[in-house]
């Protein structure tokens, strides 16, 4: 029972990281109606920024986390302005996909040039003396609890921001009807840039948490977590922030329990198979809404 509880909490921890990343996907899709498939590489950039600040510059972990957040926000805004804004009115999903792949390869190759392909040992943000908590026979990694807490707090803060602030209301308006929002005086371009900034900032936080839990960093660190976070966003209902949280948590639990009790080699296949089953039963995802098309 104790070991199962350990695995379950590890699943919640990994799922919280997936959820934080998935929120970036779901926000951008909900407002800009675009899928930023370069989002996973923003995770990698955030982790490298934190690594450089903490390990190379020998600054406190809090400074590294703040630098990762700010750096990823600027990167997200830049990507939106240069790569995605020209395609916003093109109406071509293929053009967006090709652009996202190009941005992804660009970020990976820049990281290869700067840091090489050799994996780096990431310094966890939790001090060594506090890495584990022992309660009798129950032992848990502190970073697991931190990841869960951060995920819950971020979702609650984001929900408050969207529902209680003017920029948040502008996001809701743009998600409903960008044309009508523009007529009401809302800056659609500014709102979309803010959405990319928030999503990218959360990717930076996720990169730090991911590399603190699994302390190996390379230019390809964000590739698979990015794909799985997208799966979590679709699983929960893309466009829904609570859905992204639920999808991420379930995905993390399924992955960890599959690795433990079935097969570590088949765990990814099981994750994607569960997604297929869910979408066959409920194509909009767990919390997605069915939109009636008017003819």
C-alpha positions in Angstrom: 0.0 0.0 0.0 2.8 2.4 0.9 4.6 1.7 -2.4 1.4 2.3 -4.4 0.8 5.6 -2.6 4.4 6.6 -3.5 3.8 5.8 -7.1 0.4 7.6 -7.1 2.0 10.7 -5.7 4.8 10.5 -8.2 2.1 10.3 -10.9 0.4 13.3 -9.5 3.7 15.2 -9.5 4.5 14.3 -13.2 0.8 15.0 -14.1 1.1 18.5 -12.5 4.0 19.3 -14.7 2.1 18.0 -17.8 -0.8 20.1 -16.7 1.2 23.3 -16.4 2.5 22.8 -19.9 -0.9 21.8 -21.2 -2.4 25.0 -20.0 -0.1 26.9 -22.4 -1.4 24.8 -25.3 -5.0 25.2 -24.3 -4.8 29.0 -23.7 -3.2 29.7 -27.1 -5.7 27.4 -28.9 -8.7 28.8 -27.0 -7.8 32.4 -27.9 -5.7 32.4 -31.1 -7.1 29.1 -32.5 -3.5 28.0 -33.1 -1.5 25.1 -31.8 2.0 26.1 -30.7 3.8 22.8 -31.3 7.1 24.6 -30.4 5.8 24.9 -26.8 7.8 21.9 -25.7 11.0 23.5 -26.7 10.2 26.6 -24.6 10.3 24.2 -21.7 13.8 23.3 -22.6 14.9 27.0 -23.0 13.5 27.8 -19.5 15.4 24.9 -18.0 18.6 26.0 -19.7 18.1 29.6 -18.5 17.7 28.3 -14.9 20.6 26.0 -15.3 22.9 28.8 -16.4 21.8 31.1 -13.6 21.9 28.5 -10.8 24.9 26.2 -11.9 27.1 28.5 -14.0 26.4 31.9 -12.4 26.1 30.3 -8.9 23.0 32.5 -8.0 20.1 31.4 -5.8 17.5 29.0 -7.2 14.8 31.6 -6.8 16.7 33.9 -9.2 17.1 31.0 -11.6 13.3 30.4 -11.6 12.5 34.1 -12.0 15.0 34.3 -14.9 13.4 31.3 -16.6 10.0 32.8 -16.3 11.0 36.2 -17.7 13.1 34.6 -20.4 10.4 32.3 -21.6 7.8 35.1 -21.5 10.0 37.2 -23.9 10.6 34.2 -26.1 6.9 33.4 -26.3 6.1 37.0 -27.3 8.9 37.0 -29.9 7.7 33.7 -31.4 4.2 35.0 -31.6 5.2 38.3 -33.3 7.6 36.8 -35.8 6.3 33.4 -36.6 2.6 33.1 -35.8 1.1 36.6 -36.2 1.7 36.6 -40.0 -0.2 33.3 -40.2 -3.2 34.3 -38.0 -5.4 35.3 -40.9 -4.1 32.8 -43.4 -6.5 30.1 -42.3 -4.0 27.3 -43.1 -3.4 24.7 -40.4 -0.6 23.2 -42.5 1.2 26.5 -42.6 0.9 26.8 -38.8 2.2 23.3 -38.3 5.2 23.8 -40.6 6.0 27.0 -38.9 5.8 25.4 -35.4 8.1 22.6 -36.6 10.6 25.1 -38.0 10.6 27.1 -34.7 11.0 23.9 -32.7 14.1 22.8 -34.8 15.5 26.3 -34.6 15.3 26.4 -30.8 16.8 22.9 -30.5 19.7 23.8 -32.8 20.5 27.0 -31.0 20.6 25.0 -27.8 22.9 22.5 -29.5 25.3 25.3 -30.6 25.4 26.9 -27.2 25.3 24.0 -24.8 26.3 21.0 -27.1 24.5 17.7 -27.2 26.0 16.4 -24.0 23.4 16.1 -21.2 23.8 18.4 -18.3 23.2 17.5 -14.7 20.5 20.0 -13.5 20.8 21.3 -9.9 17.4 20.8 -8.3 15.7 23.8 -6.8 15.2 21.9 -3.5 18.2 21.9 -1.2 19.9 18.5 -0.8 19.0 18.4 3.0 15.3 18.7 2.1 15.2 16.4 -0.9 13.1 13.7 0.8 10.5 13.5 3.5 10.4 10.4 5.7 7.2 9.5 7.7 7.7 6.1 9.1 8.0 3.7 6.2 6.5 6.3 3.9 9.2 8.2 1.9 8.5 10.8 -0.7 10.5 13.3 -2.8 9.9 16.9 -1.8 10.0 18.0 -5.4 6.9 15.8 -6.0 4.9 17.8 -3.3 6.3 21.1 -4.7 5.2 20.2 -8.2 1.7 19.3 -7.1 1.3 22.5 -5.0 2.7 24.7 -7.8 0.3 23.2 -10.3 -2.7 23.7 -8.1 -1.8 27.3 -7.2 -1.0 28.3 -10.8 -4.4 27.0 -12.0 -6.3 28.8 -9.2 -4.4 32.0 -9.9 -5.0 31.8 -13.6 -8.7 31.2 -13.1 -8.9 34.3 -10.8 -6.9 36.3 -13.4 -9.2 35.3 -16.3 -12.4 35.8 -14.4 -11.7 38.8 -12.2 -9.4 41.1 -14.2 -9.9 43.2 -17.4 -7.1 41.5 -19.3 -8.6 38.1 -18.4 -12.0 39.3 -19.5 -10.4 40.4 -22.8 -9.1 36.9 -23.2 -12.5 35.4 -22.7 -14.0 37.9 -25.2 -11.3 37.1 -27.8 -11.9 33.4 -27.3 -15.6 33.9 -28.0 -15.4 36.2 -31.0 -12.3 38.1 -32.0 -14.1 40.3 -34.4 -16.7 41.4 -31.9 -14.0 41.9 -29.2 -12.1 44.2 -31.6 -15.3 46.2 -32.2 -15.6 46.6 -28.5 -12.2 48.3 -28.3 -10.2 45.2 -27.1 -6.7 45.0 -28.5 -6.8 41.5 -30.0 -3.1 41.5 -30.9 -2.1 42.6 -27.4 -4.4 40.0 -25.8 -2.9 37.2 -28.0 0.6 38.3 -27.1 -0.3 38.3 -23.4 -1.7 34.8 -23.9 1.6 33.6 -25.4 3.5 35.3 -22.6 1.5 33.6 -19.8 1.6 30.2 -21.5 5.4 30.5 -22.1 6.0 31.6 -18.5 4.2 28.5 -17.3 6.4 26.4 -19.6 9.4 28.0 -18.0 8.2 27.0 -14.6 7.4 23.5 -15.9 10.9 23.2 -17.3 12.5 23.9 -13.9 10.2 21.5 -12.1 10.7 18.8 -14.7 14.5 19.0 -14.5 14.4 19.2 -10.7 12.4 15.9 -10.6 14.4 14.3 -13.5 17.8 16.1 -13.3 19.1 15.6 -16.8 19.0 18.4 -19.3 19.6 18.3 -23.1 18.4 20.2 -26.2 15.7 17.5 -26.6 14.4 17.6 -23.0 11.2 19.3 -23.9 10.2 17.3 -27.0 8.4 14.3 -25.4 6.9 16.2 -22.4 5.6 18.7 -24.9 3.9 16.0 -26.9 2.4 14.4 -23.8 1.2 17.8 -22.5 -0.6 18.3 -25.8 -2.2 14.9 -25.3 -3.2 16.0 -21.8 -4.8 19.2 -23.2 -6.8 17.2 -25.8 -7.6 14.5 -23.1 -9.0 17.1 -20.8 -10.7 19.2 -23.5 -8.5 21.6 -25.4 -9.6 25.2 -24.6 -10.5 24.4 -21.0 -8.0 25.3 -18.3 -9.6 23.0 -15.6 -9.7 20.3 -18.4 -5.9 20.7 -19.0 -5.3 20.3 -15.3 -7.4 17.1 -15.0 -6.0 15.7 -18.3 -2.4 16.3 -17.1 -3.0 14.7 -13.7 -4.7 11.7 -15.2 -2.0 11.3 -17.8 0.8 11.5 -15.2 -0.9 8.9 -13.0 -1.5 6.5 -16.0 2.1 6.8 -17.1 3.7 6.2 -13.7 1.4 3.3 -12.9 1.9 1.8 -16.3 5.6 1.9 -16.0 5.4 0.3 -12.5 2.8 -2.4 -12.9 2.8 -3.2 -16.7 5.9 -2.2 -18.7 8.2 0.8 -18.8 8.6 0.2 -22.6 4.9 0.2 -23.2 3.9 3.0 -20.9 3.9 5.7 -23.7 1.8 3.4 -25.9 -0.7 2.9 -23.1 -0.9 6.6 -22.5 -1.8 7.3 -26.2 -4.1 4.3 -26.3 -6.1 5.7 -23.4 -6.4 9.0 -25.2 -7.7 7.3 -28.3 -10.3 5.5 -26.2 -11.4 8.7 -24.5 -11.7 10.6 -27.8 -13.7 7.7 -29.3 -16.2 7.9 -26.4 -16.0 11.7 -26.0 -14.4 13.5 -29.0 -14.3 16.9 -27.2 -12.3 15.5 -24.2 -13.3 15.3 -20.6 -14.4 18.9 -20.1 -14.6 20.1 -23.7 -17.8 21.7 -24.9 -19.7 20.6 -28.0 -20.1 23.7 -30.2 -23.2 23.7 -32.4 -22.4 24.9 -35.9 -25.0 27.2 -37.5 -25.6 26.7 -41.2 
